[in-house]
Amino acid sequence: MNLLALTSFGIENLLADEIKSLGGNNIVVKPEGVYFSAELETAYHICLWTRLASRILLELSDNDVETKEDIYSAAKDINWGKLFVPSKTFAIDFVGKNKDIRNTQFGALLIKDAIIDQFSQKGMGRPNVDKYAAQIRFQARLLKGKLKIYLDFSGRSLFQRGYRSSTGAAPLKENLAAALVIRSGWLSDTSKPFVDPMCGSGTILIEAVSMAANYAPGIDRQKWGFDYWLGHEDELWQSEL
């Protein structure tokens, strides 16, 4: 499987090293994120253990496009009935633009229409869109004439570990805190004191302790992007927990 790991700007190379250590292959770092390949079991493992990624996307298609008709056709060529059942709600995130697509909402609308049209034409029923609490999400990324459509494999905001119920005015994202811990070099000798004199809500300290204790950052996560994906193998996933 071909995947894309998204993260915060500036820590892409750290993320690439992490993905390699977790079993990812063919790793390529680009400004938009870290591309890699992995078997399904490894993809599950990375979702559970990544401390630096904000989202993991599974590539479904890769097409050259110029017009809005090209985008619609590219989406229509995907067999959506093999990805999710129409009784589940879905949502589309769209990133990028070209001369025809100046508005990301319009890009998302084209793909949404292609999905609904395909289900309807096959007599499978009409799936409903839920922008805020969809059971399965997809993301389209348009860059330099290339349209890639992804399943949101991990689900949103992997940096949210679940240990913080509320945040202050300027919270530090957990994946950035983890990057600071890695950069500090403390993990090479955790017998030394770890001090954060401006700790605020303690995010850096919590991440440091979690890493030293080898506590999986995704272990307390309740919802995953692959939960309603028809390719999901729950027994394989449970073996990772």
VEXVOLO-470205 format. One record per residue: x, y, z of N, C-alpha, C in turn; residue in three letters. Coordinates in steps of 0.1 Angstrom, whole numbers, padded with zeros to 4 digits, always signed. Example, Ala and Ser with C-alpha at 12.3 -4.5 7.8 and 13.67 -1.06 7.14 Angstrom:
// VEXVOLO-470205
+0132-0057+0078+0123-0045+0078+0132-0033+0078ALA+0128-0022+0071+0137-0011+0071+0129+0000+0079SER
//
This chain:
// VEXVOLO-470205
+0008-0012+0000+0000+0000+0000+0009+0012+0000MET+0004+0023-0007+0011+0035-0007+0004+0045+0002ASN+0012+0051+0011+0006+0060+0021+0013+0073+0022LEU+0007+0083+0028+0012+0096+0030+0010+0100+0045LEU+0021+0103+0051+0020+0108+0065+0021+0123+0066ALA+0011+0129+0071+0011+0144+0073+0017+0147+0087LEU+0023+0159+0088+0028+0163+0101+0030+0178+0101THR+0035+0184+0112+0037+0198+0113+0050+0202+0106SER+0050+0214+0100+0061+0219+0092+0074+0218+0101PHE+0084+0213+0095+0097+0214+0101+0102+0201+0108GLY+0093+0191+0109+0097+0178+0115+0095+0166+0106ILE+0094+0169+0093+0092+0159+0083+0104+0149+0083GLU+0116+0153+0085+0127+0144+0085+0127+0135+0097ASN+0123+0140+0108+0122+0132+0120+0111+0122+0118LEU+0100+0126+0112+0089+0116+0109+0094+0105+0100LEU+0102+0109+0090+0107+0099+0080+0115+0088+0088ALA+0123+0093+0097+0132+0084+0105+0123+0075+0113ASP+0112+0081+0119+0103+0073+0127+0096+0062+0119GLU+0091+0066+0108+0084+0056+0099+0093+0045+0095ILE+0105+0048+0092+0115+0038+0089+0117+0028+0100LYS+0118+0034+0112+0120+0025+0124+0108+0017+0127SER+0096+0021+0123+0084+0013+0125+0080+0004+0114LEU+0089+0003+0104+0087-0007+0093+0083-0002+0080GLY+0081+0011+0078+0078+0017+0065+0089+0015+0055GLY+0086+0015+0042+0096+0013+0031+0094+0024+0021ASN+0104+0025+0012+0103+0035+0001+0100+0049+0005ASN+0106+0054+0015+0103+0066+0022+0108+0078+0014ILE+0099+0088+0011+0103+0100+0004+0097+0112+0011VAL+0106+0121+0015+0102+0133+0022+0099+0144+0012VAL+0087+0150+0013+0084+0162+0004+0077+0173+0013LYS+0076+0185+0008+0070+0195+0017+0057+0192+0022PRO+0049+0185+0015+0035+0182+0019+0034+0170+0029GLU+0045+0163+0031+0045+0152+0040+0055+0141+0037GLY+0053+0129+0043+0063+0118+0041+0055+0107+0034VAL+0060+0104+0021+0054+0093+0014+0061+0080+0017TYR+0054+0069+0018+0060+0056+0021+0051+0045+0017PHE+0056+0032+0017+0048+0021+0014+0049+0011+0026SER+0038+0003+0028+0037-0006+0039+0027-0016+0037ALA+0028-0028+0042+0018-0038+0043+0007-0033+0053GLU-0005-0039+0052-0016-0035+0061-0012-0036+0076LEU-0005-0047+0080-0001-0049+0094+0008-0038+0098GLU+0018-0034+0090+0027-0023+0093+0020-0010+0094THR+0010-0008+0085+0003+0005+0085-0005+0006+0098ALA-0011-0004+0103-0017-0004+0116-0007-0001+0127TYR+0004-0007+0126+0015-0005+0136+0019+0009+0137HIS+0021+0015+0125+0025+0029+0124+0014+0038+0130ILE+0002+0036+0127-0009+0044+0133-0009+0044+0148CYS-0006+0032+0153-0006+0030+0168+0006+0037+0175LEU+0017+0037+0168+0030+0040+0174+0035+0054+0170TRP+0031+0060+0159+0037+0072+0155+0034+0083+0165THR+0045+0090+0169+0044+0102+0178+0044+0115+0170ARG+0048+0114+0158+0051+0126+0150+0041+0130+0139LEU+0034+0120+0134+0024+0122+0123+0011+0128+0129ALA+0005+0136+0121-0008+0141+0125-0020+0134+0118SER-0016+0127+0107-0026+0119+0100-0019+0109+0090ARG-0025+0097+0088-0019+0088+0078-0030+0086+0068ILE-0027+0088+0055-0036+0086+0044-0032+0075+0035LEU-0042+0067+0031-0039+0055+0022-0043+0059+0008LEU-0034+0058-0001-0036+0062-0015-0046+0053-0022GLU-0056+0059-0029-0066+0051-0036-0064+0052-0051LEU-0060+0064-0056-0058+0067-0070-0048+0078-0072SER-0043+0078-0084-0033+0089-0088-0035+0092-0103ASP-0040+0104-0106-0044+0107-0120-0039+0121-0124ASN-0036+0122-0137-0033+0136-0142-0046+0142-0145ASP-0048+0154-0141-0061+0162-0143-0058+0176-0147VAL-0067+0182-0155-0067+0196-0158-0080+0203-0155GLU-0091+0196-0159-0104+0203-0157-0112+0196-0146THR-0124+0203-0143-0133+0197-0133-0138+0184-0138LYS-0140+0182-0151-0145+0170-0156-0135+0159-0154GLU-0122+0162-0155-0111+0152-0152-0112+0148-0137ASP-0114+0157-0129-0115+0154-0114-0127+0145-0111ILE-0138+0148-0117-0150+0140-0115-0148+0126-0121TYR-0142+0125-0132-0139+0112-0138-0130+0104-0130SER-0119+0110-0125-0109+0103-0117-0116+0097-0104ALA-0125+0105-0098-0132+0100-0086-0142+0089-0090ALA-0148+0090-0102-0158+0081-0106-0152+0067-0109LYS-0139+0067-0113-0132+0055-0116-0129+0046-0104ASP-0129+0052-0092-0127+0044-0080-0140+0036-0077ILE-0138+0023-0073-0149+0015-0069-0152+0017-0055ASN-0161+0027-0052-0164+0031-0039-0171+0021-0031TRP-0179+0012-0038-0186+0001-0031-0177-0009-0025GLY-0164-0009-0028-0155-0018-0022-0148-0011-0010LYS-0151+0001-0008-0144+0009+0003-0153+0011+0015LEU-0166+0014+0012-0176+0015+0023-0190+0013+0018PHE-0198+0010+0028-0212+0007+0024-0220+0020+0025VAL-0230+0022+0017-0237+0035+0016-0246+0039+0028PRO-0247+0029+0038-0254+0033+0050-0245+0041+0060SER-0232+0042+0056-0223+0049+0065-0221+0063+0059LYS-0220+0073+0068-0218+0087+0064-0203+0089+0060THR-0201+0098+0050-0188+0101+0046-0185+0116+0044PHE-0173+0119+0043-0169+0133+0040-0157+0134+0031ALA-0155+0145+0024-0144+0147+0015-0137+0160+0020ILE-0124+0158+0022-0115+0170+0023-0107+0172+0010ASP-0106+0184+0006-0099+0187-0006-0088+0197-0004PHE-0076+0194-0009-0065+0203-0008-0059+0206-0021VAL-0057+0219-0024-0050+0223-0037-0060+0230-0046GLY-0054+0235-0057-0062+0242-0067-0055+0242-0081LYS-0063+0245-0091-0057+0248-0105-0066+0258-0111ASN-0065+0260-0124-0073+0270-0131-0088+0268-0131LYS-0092+0255-0129-0106+0252-0129-0111+0252-0114ASP-0102+0247-0105-0106+0246-0091-0100+0257-0083ILE-0107+0267-0080-0102+0278-0072-0107+0278-0058ARG-0116+0269-0055-0122+0268-0042-0122+0253-0038ASN-0116+0250-0026-0115+0236-0022-0129+0230-0019THR-0139+0238-0016-0152+0233-0014-0158+0228-0027GLN-0155+0235-0038-0160+0230-0051-0153+0217-0055PHE-0140+0216-0052-0133+0204-0055-0139+0192-0047GLY-0142+0194-0035-0148+0184-0026-0162+0180-0031ALA-0169+0190-0036-0182+0188-0042-0182+0179-0054LEU-0172+0181-0063-0171+0173-0075-0169+0158-0071LEU-0161+0156-0061-0158+0142-0057-0170+0136-0050ILE-0176+0144-0042-0188+0139-0035-0199+0135-0045LYS-0201+0143-0055-0211+0140-0066-0207+0127-0073ASP-0194+0125-0076-0190+0113-0083-0193+0100-0074ALA-0191+0102-0061-0193+0090-0052-0208+0087-0052ILE-0216+0097-0049-0230+0095-0048-0236+0090-0061ILE-0232+0096-0073-0236+0091-0086-0233+0077-0088ASP-0221+0072-0084-0218+0058-0086-0226+0049-0078GLN-0228+0052-0066-0237+0044-0057-0251+0043-0063PHE-0256+0055-0067-0270+0056-0072-0272+0048-0085SER-0262+0049-0094-0263+0042-0107-0262+0027-0105GLN-0255+0023-0095-0254+0008-0092-0266+0003-0084LYS-0275+0012-0080-0287+0009-0073-0284+0004-0058GLY-0273+0010-0053-0269+0006-0039-0274+0016-0029MET-0281+0026-0032-0286+0036-0023-0277+0048-0023GLY-0281+0058-0016-0274+0071-0016-0267+0074-0002ARG-0254+0073-0002-0248+0076+0011-0249+0091+0015PRO-0249+0094+0028-0251+0108+0032-0238+0114+0037ASN-0236+0127+0034-0224+0134+0038-0226+0139+0052VAL-0216+0138+0060-0215+0144+0074-0202+0151+0075ASP-0201+0164+0074-0189+0171+0074-0181+0171+0087LYS-0189+0169+0098-0183+0170+0111-0180+0157+0118TYR-0189+0147+0116-0187+0135+0123-0189+0123+0114ALA-0183+0123+0102-0184+0113+0092-0178+0100+0098ALA-0184+0089+0094-0179+0076+0098-0167+0072+0090GLN-0166+0077+0078-0154+0074+0070-0151+0087+0062ILE-0138+0090+0061-0134+0103+0054-0124+0100+0043ARG-0124+0108+0033-0115+0107+0022-0108+0121+0020PHE-0097+0121+0014-0090+0134+0011-0085+0133-0003GLN-0087+0144-0010-0082+0146-0024-0071+0157-0023ALA-0060+0154-0030-0049+0164-0029-0045+0167-0044ARG-0046+0179-0048-0043+0183-0062-0031+0192-0061LEU-0020+0187-0068-0007+0193-0068-0001+0192-0082LEU+0002+0203-0089+0009+0203-0101+0003+0193-0112LYS-0010+0194-0113-0017+0186-0123-0019+0172-0119GLY-0015+0168-0107-0018+0154-0102-0028+0155-0092LYS-0038+0146-0093-0048+0144-0083-0047+0130-0076LEU-0044+0131-0064-0044+0118-0056-0055+0118-0046LYS-0062+0107-0046-0074+0105-0037-0070+0095-0027ILE-0073+0098-0014-0068+0090-0003-0080+0086+0006TYR-0079+0075+0012-0087+0072+0024-0080+0078+0036LEU-0087+0085+0045-0082+0090+0057-0080+0078+0066ASP-0069+0071+0066-0067+0058+0072-0066+0059+0087PHE-0059+0069+0092-0058+0070+0107-0070+0077+0113SER-0075+0087+0106-0085+0096+0112-0077+0109+0116GLY-0085+0119+0119-0079+0132+0122-0071+0132+0135ARG-0061+0142+0135-0055+0146+0147-0048+0135+0155SER-0039+0128+0149-0032+0117+0156-0024+0123+0168LEU-0021+0136+0168-0013+0142+0179-0021+0143+0191PHE-0035+0141+0190-0043+0142+0202-0043+0128+0209GLN-0035+0126+0220-0033+0113+0226-0045+0109+0234ARG-0053+0118+0239-0064+0115+0248-0062+0118+0262GLY-0050+0122+0266-0048+0125+0280-0051+0139+0284TYR-0054+0148+0274-0057+0162+0278-0071+0165+0274ARG-0080+0168+0284-0094+0170+0282-0097+0185+0278SER-0087+0194+0281-0089+0208+0278-0075+0214+0275SER-0075+0226+0269-0063+0232+0265-0063+0247+0269THR-0051+0252+0270-0050+0267+0273-0051+0275+0261GLY-0047+0287+0261-0049+0296+0250-0040+0293+0238ALA-0028+0288+0241-0018+0285+0231-0012+0271+0233ALA-0020+0260+0231-0015+0247+0235-0004+0242+0225PRO+0006+0235+0230+0016+0229+0221+0011+0215+0217LEU+0011+0213+0204+0007+0200+0199+0016+0189+0204LYS+0010+0178+0206+0017+0167+0212+0028+0162+0203GLU+0026+0162+0190+0037+0157+0181+0049+0166+0180ASN+0046+0179+0182+0057+0189+0183+0065+0187+0196LEU+0057+0184+0207+0064+0182+0219+0073+0169+0218ALA+0068+0159+0212+0076+0147+0210+0088+0150+0202ALA+0087+0158+0192+0099+0162+0183+0109+0169+0192ALA+0105+0178+0201+0114+0185+0210+0121+0175+0219LEU+0114+0165+0224+0121+0155+0232+0131+0147+0224VAL+0128+0143+0212+0137+0136+0204+0150+0145+0201ILE+0147+0157+0197+0158+0166+0194+0167+0169+0206ARG+0162+0168+0218+0169+0171+0230+0180+0161+0233SER+0178+0149+0228+0188+0138+0230+0186+0131+0243GLY+0176+0135+0251+0174+0129+0264+0171+0114+0264TRP+0165+0109+0253+0161+0095+0253+0173+0086+0252LEU+0185+0091+0249+0197+0083+0248+0202+0079+0262SER+0197+0087+0272+0201+0084+0286+0190+0090+0295ASP+0180+0082+0298+0168+0087+0305+0171+0087+0320THR+0183+0083+0325+0187+0084+0339+0190+0098+0343SER+0192+0107+0333+0195+0121+0335+0182+0128+0338LYS+0182+0139+0346+0170+0147+0348+0165+0153+0335PRO+0151+0154+0334+0145+0161+0323+0138+0173+0328PHE+0142+0185+0325+0136+0197+0331+0130+0205+0320VAL+0118+0210+0322+0111+0219+0313+0107+0231+0322ASP+0115+0241+0323+0112+0252+0333+0100+0261+0329PRO+0095+0259+0317+0083+0267+0313+0073+0257+0308MET+0069+0248+0317+0062+0236+0312+0047+0238+0309CYS+0041+0249+0314+0027+0252+0311+0018+0240+0315GLY+0012+0233+0306+0003+0222+0309+0011+0209+0310SER+0024+0209+0307+0032+0197+0309+0033+0188+0297GLY+0029+0193+0285+0029+0184+0274+0042+0178+0270THR+0053+0186+0271+0066+0181+0268+0070+0170+0278ILE+0067+0172+0291+0071+0163+0301+0063+0150+0300LEU+0050+0151+0296+0042+0139+0295+0047+0131+0283ILE+0050+0138+0272+0055+0131+0260+0068+0124+0263GLU+0077+0131+0271+0090+0125+0274+0088+0112+0283ALA+0079+0113+0293+0077+0101+0301+0071+0090+0293VAL+0061+0093+0284+0055+0083+0276+0065+0076+0267SER+0074+0083+0261+0084+0078+0253+0094+0069+0260MET+0098+0074+0272+0107+0066+0280+0101+0053+0285ALA+0088+0053+0287+0080+0041+0292+0076+0032+0281ALA+0078+0037+0268+0074+0029+0256+0059+0027+0256ASN+0052+0038+0259+0037+0037+0259+0032+0042+0246TYR+0025+0033+0239+0020+0036+0225+0011+0048+0225ALA+0014+0058+0217+0007+0071+0218-0008+0069+0213PRO-0011+0059+0205-0024+0058+0200-0032+0047+0208GLY-0027+0042+0219-0034+0031+0226-0047+0035+0232ILE-0049+0048+0235-0061+0052+0242-0071+0058+0232ASP-0068+0058+0219-0076+0064+0209-0088+0055+0207ARG-0100+0062+0206-0113+0054+0205-0117+0052+0191GLN-0114+0061+0182-0119+0061+0168-0108+0062+0158LYS-0108+0054+0148-0098+0053+0138-0105+0055+0124TRP-0097+0061+0115-0103+0063+0101-0106+0050+0094GLY-0100+0039+0097-0102+0027+0090-0114+0019+0096PHE-0120+0024+0107-0131+0016+0114-0142+0011+0104ASP-0146+0019+0095-0157+0015+0086-0152+0013+0072TYR-0139+0012+0070-0133+0008+0057-0135-0007+0055TRP-0140-0011+0043-0143-0025+0041-0130-0033+0039LEU-0119-0027+0038-0106-0034+0038-0100-0036+0051GLY-0107-0031+0062-0102-0032+0075-0102-0047+0080HIS-0091-0052+0086-0090-0065+0091-0089-0064+0106GLU-0100-0065+0113-0100-0062+0128-0091-0072+0136ASP-0091-0085+0132-0083-0094+0139-0068-0090+0138GLU-0064-0086+0126-0050-0081+0125-0047-0069+0133LEU-0057-0060+0133-0056-0048+0141-0055-0051+0156TRP-0064-0060+0161-0064-0063+0175-0051-0070+0179GLN-0044-0076+0170-0031-0082+0173-0020-0072+0176SER-0023-0059+0172-0013-0048+0174-0015-0042+0188GLU-0027-0044+0194-0030-0037+0206-0024-0044+0218LEU
//
